[in-house]
């Protein structure tokens, strides 16, 4: 069985250096959590590839294995004892849309024994628009309804989106 042509056209893109990436680090509650989110600009939009490990594996309920995933408008992952990664600010939303139509609202991460791998294509932003912003993982799934941010709970990981060096 061969892959559809629509998927095959993206394989060469994944072989090249990403245009930007974020190195994720877990907060005080999840120090083992980490990963990389890569961003590839294409004519069709931005191809996003996320690989995360150390997600909390609390198999008490089904929702405990689904995690909200967003680009936030802030340019720092600093936080306080009361709120991890608070400097990441709110969701990236340059057009003033309601949630879940923010440019920074991304598909949720599905944990497989603490590991998640996800690839998707979006035209909600360009790589240039998200450079210097934060990628955040939340402790719960996004409900895609509650305003302003989907009732996704505490921020458990964060990384800054940086241009990758072509040197």
N, C-alpha and C positions, 0 to 999 in steps of 0.2 A: 504494500500500500504506500503510495507516495503522498507527500504533503501537497496541499493546494498551492497554486502559484501565488496566491495572495500572501501566504505565510512565507514562502520561499524568497520573495523579494526583500524581506526584512533580515534574513540570515546574514548577508554581507555587512549590514549595518552593525550587527552585534559582534562582528569580528574586529571592528575598528575601535579605536579609543573613544570612550564617551566624550561628549562635549562638556559635561559637568557631572559631578557626583557628590554624594553626601555620605560621610562615614558616621553611622549611627552608634550612639553609646547609650546604655541604660542609665537610669537615674538611681538614686539611693535605694529605692525599693526593688530594683531589678538590675543589679550590677553586672550580671552575666549576659545581659541582652546586648546585642550588637549586630552590625551588618552594614551593607553598602547599597545605596540606591544610585543607579546610573541613569543619565539622561542623554538621549541621542536625538538631535534635531534632524527631522526628515521633511521632505516636501509635504507629506500628509499630516504632519504634526510632530509631537514629541513621543518617542518610544521610551517608556520607563521600564527599567528592570530592577526589581527589588529582591534582595536576598538577605534574610534576617534569621539569626539563631538566638537561642536563649529566651524565646518568648515564654511567659509563664504558662505552665501546663497544668491547669487546675481542673481537670476533667469532671468537675462536679455538675456542670450544666453545659449544654451545647454551646451557648453564647460565650462561655469562658475561653473558647478556642478561636474566637473571631475578634480582630482588633481594628479599631478605626485608624486611618492612615491619611494624613493631611500635609499640605504645604502651608506653613504659617507665614505671616507677613514680616515677622521680626527677623533680625539678623544676628541673633545670639541665642545660645542654649543655656544661658545663665538662669539661675532660679534662686529660690529661697527655701528655708526649712519648711515653710508652709505650702509652697507650690513649686514643684520641680519644673524647670524649663519655662518659667513665667515670662522671661524676656523674648520668647518666641512669638509673643502676642497672639492675636486671633488668626483665623484662616485668611489666606491670601485671597483677596476679593476686590480686584481693581474696578470692577463694574458695579459694585454695590448690590449684588444679587442676593436673594435669600438662600439660606442653606436648604438643600444640598447642591445648589447651582453655583457655589463659589468656585472660582478657578482652581483653588487649592484643595477641593474635595476630591479625594482619590478613592478607588475601589478598596474595600477592606482586605486586610491580610488574614488568611486562614492558616492557623497553626497546625502543623503535622508533627506532633511530638516536640513542639518548641521551635520548629523550623518552618519558614515560609519562603516560597519562591513565586514571584509574580512578574508578568510582563503585560503591558497594555499600551495602547496608542491613544493619545489625547490631543485635541486641538484647543484646549482651554487656556493654554499659555505657550510661550516659546521658551527656549532655554535661557535666552537673554533676560526675560522678564523675571525669572526665578533665581538668578544668581545672587548669592548673599542672603537668601532667605533660609528658613529652617524647615526641615522635614520632621514631623512628630508622629509617634505611635502612641495611641491611647490605650488604657487598660480594658476598655469594653468596646463592643461594636457601636458604630454610628447608627442611630435610629432613623436617619435620613428625613427627620421631621422636626425635631425640637430646634428652636432658635436660641442662640445664634449658631450653635456648633454641634448639634446632634446628640447631646447628652452622652458623650463618649467617655466621660470620667477622667481620671488623672492621666497626666502625661507620663509615660514610662520610658520613652527613649526619644532622642533628638540628635539631629546632625545638620550641619550647615552645608548648603549647596555651593560648591566651589567649581570654578572653571578648571578643567583638567589641562595640564601643561602639555603642549605639543613639542616640547624640547627633547 
